[in-house]
Amino acid sequence: MTERRFTKSHEWIEVKGRVGTVGITHYAQKELGDIVYAQLPKVGQVLRAGQEVCVLESTKAAADIYTPVSGKVVAINEKVREEPALTNRDAEHTGWLFQIELSSAKEVDSLLTRVDYDKMIANS
């Protein structure tokens, strides 16, 4: 297992083997407010790093979610589709959004570490 990595657009990924679990950060869900709808990707969908992959709608706004890495979607979190507020309660664990089989594990290396991400949000 690698350490969790982050994007500047507030997504996280945690990789085990060749599969990464992706979600939004606690900071992002707090900024969004109460999430009421989650449009998740389709299993089998092929994505490139930085591509818009899903949308979360809250009582405040809608937010595009981008994939941190390239690959194929292998699972979605059905619990979030059924109960989008799960992302508000536990964004960085049980509120994950989708899993992706990585095309290139090297892409993870270009993402932010927890320390770098925390510095970025502290300065925003």
N, C-alpha and C positions, 0 to 999 in steps of 0.2 A: 504494500500500500504506500502511495506517495502522500506527501502532505497536501492539505487542501490549498488550492490556488484560487485567485480572484481576478475579475476583470475590472477595468475602469468604469464599466457600465453596471457594476454591482451584482454580477453573477458569480457563483462559486462552482468549483468542480473538485470532486474527490475521486481519484482513479484507483481502481483495484484491478490488476491485470491489464486488460485492454479495454475495460469498460469504465466510463466516467459517469458519476451521478452529478447532476446539475440542478442548481436551485438559485434563488435570489438571497442576498444577504439580509441579516437582521436590519441593517441600516436602510436598505431598499424597501422592505415591507413597512417599516416605520414611516418612511417618507410617503409611501403610497396610501396609507390609511387602510381602512377595512376593505379587504379584497372580497368581492362578491361574485366574480366570474373568472374562470381560467380556461383559455383556449390553448390546449396543449397540442404538440405536434403529432403526426401519425407515425405509428411504429413502421419501420422500414424506410422512412423518409431519409434521404441522403442530404447532408448539410456541409457547408464550408464554414470555417471559423469566422465569426463576426456576423453571420447571417441571422436575420430575424427568424425566430423559431416558434415563438408563441406570444400571447398577449394576456396580461393580467389586468382586469378592470376592478377599480375600487370605487368607493363612494366619492372620491376626489377626482380621479383621472384614470386613463388607460395607459398602460406601460408596455412597450415592446420589450421582449426578452430575447437576447442574442446568445447563440451558442459560442462557448469559449474555444471550442476545438472543432475540427472537421471530423466527419464520420457518419455512421448510420444509427438512427434512433432504434434502440432495441427494447425499450420499455417506457411507459409513462406512469405517473403516479395517479392511479384511478381514484384514490382517496381525495386528492386535491381537486380532481374534476367534480366529484360528488360534493365536496365540502371545501370550497376555496379558502375559507377562513383558517383552515389548517396551516396555510402558509404564514398567516399573521401570528399564530400561536407558536410555531416552531419552524421558522423559515430555513434554518441551517441544519435541520435533521429530518424529522418526519414529513415536513412540508416541501421536500424536494420535488422537482417538476418532471424531469425525464432522465433516462440513461442513454448513453451514446457509446457505440463501439468506435474507438479512436482509429482514424486513418493513419495518424502519425503521432506517436507519443511525444515527440520533440516539441510539438506545439504547446504542451503544458509548461515547458521551461520558460516560455516568453510571458507567462502570466505573473501577476503580482503575488508575492508571499503575504502571509497574514500581517506581518510587520509593515510591509510597504502599503498594503491596503489600509490598515489602521491609520498610518500617517496621512494617506491621501484624504480619508474622510475627516480627519481631525483638522485639516487645512481647508475644508470646503465650507 
